[in-house]
Amino acid sequence: MMWDWTFTFEILPVLARAAIMTVEATALGFVIAATLGLVLASIRLAFPVAGVAVTVLVELIRSTPLLIQIFFLYFVLPKAGIVLDAFTAGVAAIGIHYAAYCSEVYRAGFENIPRGQWEASIALNLSPWNTFKDIILPQALPPVVPALGNYLIALFKETPLLSAIAVLELMQTAKNIGSETFRYTEPVTLVGVFFLVMSLVSAGIIRMLESWLQRR
């Protein structure tokens, strides 16, 4: 049989549980990426000297494959006494990798703010922190939300790389089912459907957030 519906309904709960881990890895990875990316972009904005080192770091991360970074955190860091479990290492690697891309998005948002707003804040005797928090950041964030949303979806589709270090996310679970039953059509197709649905849901949430920010 090309497609076995009985087998499909048998493996569906197993893949659904694996989908939860995939969503968790995506959410945690994106929180790291969005937060660390903002920190990196802020350092480049506020501290030009330190910004040079941050720029080099960002380019290094962006110029090396994510899979190598996952292997580095999981296999190399233990040599230095830092031992991470597979899920933590994978999420950290994904988060750090996409933080480099998110930092460039934030930087573009900051650079679009007219310099005169900084000068006006100084004239009003506002502290640099209050200027950044209350004036610059609220203006810089809304235009960059679509780009951040694109990276969220891209990050989500990178989670199958975690199977390289035996994290039981969707793709690894489908491979395990296939190797045990010698049927790959149903599990791999279901994984594709899961990714499609969750990507569309993520895109819809991003559009809603963008609309909400534009109305504020």
Residue pairs with C-beta under 8 A, 6 or more apart in sequence:
2 185
3 185
3 186
4 183
4 186
7 181
7 183
7 186
8 186
8 190
11 177
11 186
11 187
11 190
12 190
14 173
14 177
15 170
15 173
15 174
15 177
15 187
15 190
15 191
15 194
17 173
18 168
18 169
18 170
18 172
18 173
18 174
19 170
19 194
19 198
21 87
21 167
21 168
21 169
21 170
22 156
22 159
22 169
22 170
22 194
22 198
23 198
25 87
25 90
25 91
25 94
25 159
25 162
25 167
25 169
26 152
26 155
26 156
26 159
28 91
28 95
29 91
29 94
29 95
29 98
29 155
29 159
30 95
30 98
30 151
30 152
30 155
31 95
32 91
32 92
32 94
32 95
32 96
32 99
33 94
33 95
33 96
33 97
33 98
33 99
33 101
33 102
33 151
33 155
34 99
34 102
34 148
35 99
36 95
36 96
36 99
36 102
36 103
37 98
37 99
37 100
37 101
37 102
37 103
37 105
37 106
38 102
38 103
38 106
40 54
40 57
40 58
40 99
40 100
40 103
40 106
41 102
41 103
41 104
41 106
41 107
41 110
42 106
42 132
43 50
43 51
43 54
44 50
44 51
44 54
44 55
44 103
44 107
45 51
45 107
45 110
46 128
46 132
54 103
57 100
58 100
58 103
58 104
59 100
61 69
61 96
61 97
61 99
61 100
62 100
62 101
66 93
66 94
66 97
66 158
66 161
67 161
67 164
69 93
69 96
69 97
70 89
70 90
70 93
70 94
70 161
70 162
70 164
70 165
71 164
71 165
72 93
73 84
73 89
73 90
73 92
73 93
74 84
74 86
74 89
74 90
74 93
74 165
77 83
77 84
77 89
78 84
84 92
86 162
86 165
86 166
86 167
87 162
87 167
89 165
90 161
90 162
90 165
90 167
94 155
94 158
94 159
94 161
94 162
98 151
98 154
98 155
101 151
102 148
102 151
105 144
105 147
105 148
105 151
106 140
106 144
108 144
108 147
109 140
109 141
109 143
109 144
110 136
110 140
112 140
112 143
113 136
113 139
113 140
117 135
117 136
117 139
118 131
118 136
121 130
121 131
121 135
122 131
126 134
126 135
141 213
142 210
142 213
142 214
142 216
145 206
145 209
145 210
145 213
146 206
146 210
148 206
149 202
149 203
149 206
149 207
149 209
149 210
152 202
152 206
153 199
153 202
153 203
156 195
156 198
156 199
156 202
157 195
157 199
159 169
159 170
159 171
160 169
160 170
160 171
160 172
162 169
162 172
163 169
163 171
163 172
163 175
166 172
168 176
170 191
170 194
170 195
171 191
173 187
174 184
174 187
174 188
174 190
174 191
175 187
177 183
177 187
178 184
178 187
178 188
